[in-house]
């Protein structure tokens, strides 16, 4: 029995889109043109090696959704780090999300990763780790 990457993505992306005052979002494999001077977030789903059951064909998907917050440079880091904390609070450890016959559980508090400058943006990646099992 498999969990399905598409169902995992739906569960996580639906939760992200439901945030109060969400940022404009660059979803995977979708065209997006950033608005100059306006922050946005880019989303990527990264699957890791599945955890395999020793006695059957079942497995547990694991990985993380990375949300990279992209703020205009030279505006300070406060707003970006505040949004990173909001993501951490929204995807709290133990949160269970369901979609397409899969339950996705947030396994750890999201990681606020080191920031970098990318062109005209101050980028702060936030990793949201999960495990997913078929229900």
N, C-alpha and C positions, 0 to 999 in steps of 0.2 A: 504494500500500500504506500503510495507516495503522497507528499504534501502539496506539491505544485508551487513553483516560483511565482506564477501569476497570482495565485490566491494570497500568497505572502505579501506581495507588492500591494494588492488591493487593500488588505487589512491595514498595513502600515501607512499607506498613502491616504486612505480615508481618514485615519486618525490625525495625520498631519494637516489635512485640509480643513478639519473641524476646529482648529485652534481659533481662539478669539483674535481678531485682527491679524490674520496670517499675512506673511510677506508674499509678494508676487513669487511664483514658483516656476523654475525651469525643470520640468519633469523629464525623465529619461526618454530618449527617442522622440522628443517633441520640439518643434521650432519655438524659440523664445528670443526676443530682442530686448535686452536690458534698456531701461529708461535711464538716461544720463542723470546722475545725482540722486538716484533712488535705489534703496537697498532691495535685494531679492535673495532667494535661496535656490540652490541647485541640489537635486535629489538623485542619489544612486543607491541601488540595491546590490550588495556584495554577499554572495553566498559562499560559505566555507565548505570544507569536506563534511558530508553527512555523517552522523553517528549511526552506525549500523548495528542492528540487533543480531546477536550471534546465532539465533536459532530460526530466523525467518528472513523474508525479503524486506521487512519493515525497516524504516530508518527515520531519523529525526533530522530535519533541516536546521542548520544554524548559520549565523552570519550577522551582518549588521546593515542597517540603512544609514548612509552618510548624508547628512544635510549640511551643505556648505553655505554658511551665511556670507553674503557678499555685499559689503557696505562700501560707499565711496571712500577713497583714501583721503587723508588729512581732515577727517571729521571726528577723530578720537576713537577709542576702542569701547567706550562705555555702552553705547547702544547695541553694538554687536555682541558684547559679552552679556548684556542684559537679555537679549533674545536667546542666546545660547542657554542661559539659565532657565528661561521660559520653556525651551524645548526639553531640558532636563526634567523639569517639574511635570510637563505634559506627558512624557513617556517614562513615567516612574517605574522603578524596579517592581516586578510582579504584575504589571498591567497585562491583562489577557485580552486579545483582540480576535475576532472570528470573521472569516470570509471563505466562501467556497469550500466548506467542509474541513477547514484548517483552523486550528487555534494557535495563534502566535503570541508567545509570552516574552515580555521584556525581561531579560535575565540579570541585567546590571544597571545601575544608574548610568545614564548616557555620559560619554566622555567628551569633554571640551578639549579639543586638540590644539596644538600650537598654531597660531595665526601666521599668515604670510601675506605679502603684497603680490597681487596677480593683475598686472596691467593697471587699470584705474580703480581696482578694488582691494579692500582689506578683507581677506578671506579667513573665516573661522570655521573649520570642520567640526561637526558634532557627530559622534558615532553612537548609534542606538542598537545595541546588541540584542539578539533574539534567538529563540528556539521555536520551531514550528512542528506540530504533530497533526496528523489527520484525526478528525473526530468521528 
